[in-house]
Amino acid sequence: MADVFQSTLDRIQSIIEGKGFGLQVDESEGGIFNFYVINSEGERIATIETLVTSGNVVFGKTRDTELGEHTNVFKIRWLGTNHKYQGSGLGILLLIYALCYLKNRYPNINYSILDDDSDRSGNLFGNIYTSLGYEFQGNIALDIANPKKLILSGPERQLQLYTKEKIQDFLIRVNKLLDKKFSGPGAGGKRKTKKSRKNMKSKKSKRFKKSKKSRKK
């Protein structure tokens, strides 16, 4: 299990350090874990507070009721980024790092829960929790006036990590997101190889020759 998450932990650390920042993890009594992104002055510019605890999860539904249980969970209590650094992606990097770190540390805990009361909590697209696979626990319905909006019965969300398939789906989502948002040299994302640069050059040469030939005509 450790190897499954370690490569993602290393990648997140590489991206954050490539931005000129550092990572810090503090563990307190009572199962509290705080994760920080720190700038060169030692200022904590992004923070996520988590708790290893017990909570209610929903693992299925019938027509009339929800099927759930009270079990051990990773609870996301707070996530924030200093105003100056908002929009840089540090929040989602820290969230991914925290989830991988905790699942690596406690492989037998299979759920993460949180209360999503953000302004974009009802948006199907663009919400960081949705992009990682968090789903609403309560009953939901689409807003007919806006199919990208949800009518929510509550802010509770959960992420399921209880099977190899669920973990694989989570890691696929994570790495696609990292490829999209943090690609480029020094960012830990996709990089252009010598082969890809050669192919690009070849395509440009072919287009140039074709254009030159057409001008002669």
LINNOR-V36740 format. One record per run of one state. SS is the DSSP state (A for helix, B for strand, O for the rest). FROM is the first residue (numbers start at 1). LEN is the number of residues. Records with the same first field share a line. If there is no record, write none. Layout:
SS=FROM-LEN ; FROM-LEN
//
This chain:
O=1-1 ; 19-3 ; 29-3 ; 39-5 ; 62-4 ; 82-1 ; 86-4 ; 106-5 ; 116-7 ; 124-4 ; 133-2 ; 137-3 ; 144-2 ; 153-3 ; 161-3 ; 182-12 ; 217-1
A=2-17 ; 83-3 ; 90-16 ; 128-5 ; 164-18 ; 194-23
B=22-7 ; 32-7 ; 44-18 ; 66-16 ; 111-5 ; 123-1 ; 135-2 ; 140-4 ; 146-7 ; 156-5
//
